[in-house]
Amino acid sequence: MSGIYIHIPFCKQACSYCDFYFVTRDRLIPEFVDALVHEISAVPLFDGSPFPSDPVRTLYLGGGTPSRLPLSQLERIFEALHRQFDLSGLTECTVEVNPEDVTTAWLDGLRDLGVTRLSMGIQSFQPELLDFMHRAHSSTQAHYALDTVTGAGFPSFSVDLIYGCPGQSDAQLRDDLEQLLAYSPPHVSAYSLTIEPRTRLGKQTELGRLAPADDETVAGQARMIRESLASRGVERYEISNYAAPGHEAEHNSAYWNHQNYLGLGPAAHSFFWPVGHNQALRWHHAADIHNWSRTVQSEGYQIWVDAAVAWRNGDLPGVNGPTPPDGIEIEQLPQETLAGERMMTGLRTSTGVDPDQLLSRYGHPLSPAQRKRVEEFRHQGWMEPEAPLRLTDRGFELADAIILRLLE
Ligand code: SF4
């Protein structure tokens, strides 16, 4: 197994753009950790189950905001993980952190638990933009957190930035980049603001009080980020991710490459593609902390455990094997779907997609129509002239449209 993802769904407050699942009631933390420890302990231990027997390479605690958890609760989670899994070969252990929670003592505790990497949601240093995003931290707290993190001696850390906000000027973004680069972050994730319907920004847009930034401004800001980071040796390796050499996020790369991972906690997704099978499964809990907690602590959860065993006998859980309990949704992915996903995720990376792998691993080589499109994209300068299939800088700006046309 490649990785374990743990979803910690607590946040201090709702950011105006966020449509992830989260709760703002910290008083639920103790019972959440009880249920999580239960879920970790219930991962099937029997022969044939993919999970506990394989060494885990990466561990990722995401959210929500994992830094809402006090050290004592994180210790309980790590103890349970060590009891259940072989973590001796762990190469990366990431915890997402928000600036308002950072203290030296808490970071020292994380290091003692074996955490090797922090991912911090800074988003901007501009007070008016932090206000617009309804972030819980101030610019001063962002600087304090970065100072503390850089002094804490973790092997790597990452910073999230948001650009393309309505009204955000190039000068503001340039200032954000200057302030950020003073800390020499080895990894940056930069996302253009997306206005999702079920968010505060979505409602304001619906009411006509807000208009998204225009495409040209957003594309120009993306270019500014790429050039500014590249000038400091932090190069793009995925459409939204930039790293100094050796600091690429291993955990996320495993998602893009269809390696197996196990998701624990409400709204976490799991993926499993057993060797020799021509289909994979992806499953997740309903995004609801109470529903999830009930499910993982119920007798019905055993049915799911049984389903994992059934796979060993050739019965696909939820398909012709036992049905998973209420609250777990399962998706069956034939190789053709997986090949399309690989094309989509691979083209978003700087390493691209190997056409030979589409045949050898996915059984679906490029079709004649796709080959023709690739030639067109090369002719336009959107794709590099030789294999593997890789987008040029201009191609990255048009990535969504190019991928859509290739998968049509
Ligand atoms: S902290 Fe992250 S998960 Fe929580 S509301 Fe803000 S963006 Fe969403």
Boltz pocket constraint, residues with backbone or C-beta under 6 A from the ligand:
constraints:
  - pocket:
      binder: B
      contacts: [[A, 10], [A, 11], [A, 12], [A, 13], [A, 14], [A, 15], [A, 18], [A, 19], [A, 20], [A, 21], [A, 22], [A, 63], [A, 64], [A, 65], [A, 98], [A, 121]]
      max_distance: 6.0
